[in-house]
Amino acid sequence: MGKVKRIIVPGKIPPATSFNADDIVINSADSALYFKDSRNNVNKIAFSGKDALLGNYKFDGDQSVGADQDNHVLTYDNSSGKISLEAASGGGTTPQNFPMSFETQLTSGDYFFGSLRYGWNYVVWNRSDNNMQLAYFELVSAMVAINDYTAISVKGIAGSMKTSNSVTIEFSLWKGTNSGGTGTLSTTEIASTTVDYSQSDEMKPLSFGATGLTINEGDYIFFAVRNTSYSIREDVACSITITFS
């Protein structure tokens, strides 16, 4: 049976020859614990206050741990020099992808929302409102989050298919929370970008998104396309993938 040995010498590391493989040496002057591995190397675990030092790694020992830390991950902060628990920024959740391709007609600045299964739905947007109000029967055009996420991105191509006039097309993402019941679903814009077109059949890369979001499991996400040139009709084609992460 191994023994626990003690030294009280600041900075002293016990040599491998001074204790057996099943012994533990504690240097109480440094709050350090030493043991040997199978190769006879001396390893160290030290404590600074409540923090634990393991080799070059310093773990924050002052954090509270409970239900609020469920699914947190260990991260390193260079400013503090510590490894601690933080909420996962999507890293612990498999990204959710929504590929879609469509062509839609835009007039008068109205929004259009897409559905992979039921086709594209026409939804009038009141430009005097901060949020759009979508009737619940329009929810067939929503993407539904299957986990909690903090970021969303859109990547692909989009093109102006009809007019030879210069137009600006807005592409945006909106979030609505399912509260049940009937009536309307209040939505809030979470990301947007605009693309300028100067000729027909003109395709351009489309890439935008946002981080630091709160997308909860069951939230509805809408992809919207709007013609900002209210007096000009435009047909817009998109081939994109929307990713929740």
Secondary structure, DSSP 8 states (H G I E B T S, - for coil): ---EEEE--TT----GGGS-TT-EEEETTTTEEEEE-TT--EEEEEEETTEEEETTEEE--S---SGGGTT-EEEEETTTTEEEEE--SSTTS--EEEEEEEEEEE-TT-EEE--TTT--EEE---TTSSS-EEEGGGGGG-EE-SS-BS-EEEEEEEEE-S-SS-EEEEEEEEEE----SSSEEEEEEEEEEEEEE-STTEEEEEEEEESS--B-TT-EEEEEEEES-TTS-EEEEEEEEEEE-
